[in-house]
């Protein structure tokens, strides 16, 4: 059963699924059917990914993706592009990353542990390993 089908089944049964950090939160004003709960447990990884995909991007990330895409398109030899963004809480760094031929990602890291050079080294290594496979 797909995550989309499970989300629809849960909604039809009056069960609300949401994210609680990296966990799926199940809420209902009645006891959900046992078969539904079993299916939710069996597919919790897919549900978590589907619920995360439904979350809106943090402020500024969509615009950053556009700028990074333009940077890659305008510079053929560029393997990747990165941009740091402000985080509303202030204790984290958001970094939008675009890797040519691979896609986009946004990383949220504690400001105290942020090391931009290590991050660039990791992206370069990852990009090289992806091209080798």
C-alpha positions as CSV (number, residue, x, y, z in Angstrom):
1,X,0.0,0.0,0.0
2,X,1.4,3.4,-0.9
3,X,1.9,6.2,1.5
4,X,-0.7,8.3,-0.4
5,X,-3.3,5.6,-0.1
6,X,-2.6,5.2,3.6
7,X,-2.9,8.9,4.2
8,X,-6.2,8.9,2.4
9,X,-7.4,5.9,4.4
10,X,-6.5,7.5,7.6
11,X,-8.3,10.7,6.7
12,X,-11.4,8.7,5.7
13,X,-11.3,6.9,9.1
14,X,-11.1,10.3,10.9
15,X,-7.5,9.8,11.8
16,X,-5.1,12.8,11.5
17,X,-1.5,12.1,10.8
18,X,1.2,14.8,11.3
19,X,4.9,15.2,12.0
20,X,6.3,15.4,15.5
21,X,10.0,15.9,14.8
22,X,11.0,12.7,13.1
23,X,8.0,10.8,14.2
24,X,4.5,10.3,12.8
25,X,1.9,11.6,15.2
26,X,-1.5,9.8,15.1
27,X,-4.6,11.7,16.5
28,X,-8.2,10.6,16.5
29,X,-11.3,11.2,18.7
30,X,-12.0,7.5,18.6
31,X,-10.2,4.2,18.5
32,X,-8.9,3.8,14.9
33,X,-9.4,0.4,13.2
34,X,-6.7,-2.1,14.1
35,X,-6.0,-2.9,10.4
36,X,-5.3,0.8,9.8
37,X,-2.9,1.0,12.8
38,X,-1.1,-2.1,11.6
39,X,-0.7,-0.6,8.1
40,X,0.6,2.7,9.6
41,X,3.2,0.9,11.6
42,X,4.2,-1.3,8.7
43,X,4.7,1.7,6.4
44,X,5.9,4.4,8.9
45,X,9.1,5.2,6.9
46,X,7.1,5.9,3.8
47,X,4.5,7.9,5.8
48,X,7.2,10.0,7.4
49,X,8.7,10.8,4.0
50,X,5.3,11.6,2.5
51,X,4.4,13.9,5.4
52,X,7.8,15.6,5.2
53,X,7.3,16.2,1.5
54,X,4.0,18.0,2.3
55,X,5.8,20.4,4.6
56,X,6.4,23.9,3.1
57,X,9.9,24.9,2.4
58,X,11.5,27.2,5.0
59,X,11.2,30.9,4.1
60,X,13.6,31.9,1.3
61,X,14.5,28.4,0.2
62,X,12.5,28.4,-3.0
63,X,14.1,31.7,-4.1
64,X,17.5,30.3,-3.2
65,X,16.8,27.2,-5.3
66,X,16.0,29.5,-8.2
67,X,19.3,31.5,-7.7
68,X,21.3,28.3,-7.4
69,X,19.8,26.8,-10.5
70,X,20.6,30.0,-12.5
71,X,24.2,29.9,-11.1
72,X,24.6,26.3,-12.3
73,X,23.0,27.0,-15.7
74,X,25.2,30.1,-16.2
75,X,28.4,28.4,-15.3
76,X,28.8,25.0,-17.1
77,X,31.9,23.9,-15.2
78,X,30.3,24.5,-11.8
79,X,29.5,21.2,-10.0
80,X,27.5,22.6,-7.2
81,X,26.3,25.9,-5.6
82,X,25.4,26.7,-2.0
83,X,23.8,29.6,-0.2
84,X,23.3,30.1,3.5
85,X,20.0,31.5,4.7
86,X,18.8,33.0,8.0
87,X,16.9,30.6,10.3
88,X,14.0,32.2,12.2
89,X,15.1,30.7,15.5
90,X,18.6,32.1,15.1
91,X,20.4,29.1,16.6
92,X,20.6,27.2,13.3
93,X,22.0,27.7,9.9
94,X,20.0,26.8,6.8
95,X,22.0,26.0,3.7
96,X,20.5,25.5,0.3
97,X,22.6,23.3,-1.9
98,X,22.2,22.5,-5.6
99,X,24.3,19.7,-7.2
100,X,24.5,19.5,-11.0
101,X,22.8,16.4,-12.2
102,X,21.6,15.4,-8.8
103,X,19.1,17.9,-7.3
104,X,18.5,20.3,-4.5
105,X,18.6,20.0,-0.7
106,X,18.2,22.2,2.3
107,X,20.3,21.5,5.3
108,X,19.5,22.7,8.8
109,X,22.5,22.7,11.2
110,X,23.2,24.0,14.7
111,X,25.0,27.3,14.3
112,X,27.6,26.2,16.9
113,X,28.6,23.2,14.8
114,X,28.5,24.8,11.4
115,X,31.7,24.4,9.4
116,X,31.1,25.7,5.8
117,X,34.4,24.2,4.6
118,X,33.6,20.7,5.9
119,X,30.2,21.0,4.3
120,X,31.7,21.9,0.9
121,X,34.2,19.0,1.2
122,X,31.3,16.6,1.9
123,X,29.3,17.9,-1.1
124,X,32.3,17.5,-3.4
125,X,33.0,14.0,-2.1
126,X,29.4,13.0,-2.5
127,X,29.2,14.5,-6.0
128,X,32.3,12.6,-7.0
129,X,31.0,9.3,-5.6
130,X,27.6,9.7,-7.3
131,X,29.4,10.2,-10.7
132,X,31.4,7.1,-10.2
133,X,28.4,4.8,-9.7
